[in-house]
């Protein structure tokens, strides 16, 4: 029997997430000087990794023969303290991508829907497709290519289980105010989860009106999941 006949049918149509090609590969392919290439496709930090992060990475290499703590006890404790939340509110993954996939696995399936912006992070769509759920893409009008929160709210119905929202948005770079996001979150029914992709939040933290604080609402039991990453502002993408 053809192995494809054993696979879930919707998986056979699953597109691949194409990552940015490494600079060295591009230079070799086109005969270019690597120093003359600026890579824009992957949103990598051009200033190098965090020195503190690299110091800890060097220490960890001395014990690379040992399995790591799969529960990330120490890391979770530090994040919880830094974010002002309880330990049990934190989950860690292999970059935000894995967390987004895990969230989709928990909440999506046949007969459910996920609402997202048309020009937002591609993984939202891929994670939804992998769970054989319906993708609801809401237009993000030019020239700003920003979220139309009114239209997104109108797209939410009894089948909606996840609403994906990124601020600032990837890849358009558009952003919303904290009040706009909070008001939108408060308007959502309890039958769906707001997934806030905050991969680029640290880049606007000196602009408080653009950074919503969900801690109090999460403490009240509202269905909000916030995703952050060490890959962007901390420059640790290669440590996944």
Helices and strands as residue ranges (DSSP letters): G 3-6, G 9-13, H 23-30, G 34-36, H 51-61, H 73-83, G 87-89, H 95-107, E 113-117, H 122-130, E 134-138, H 149-155, E 160-166, H 178-187, E 193-197, G 201-204, G 208-210, H 215-219, E 224-227, G 237-239
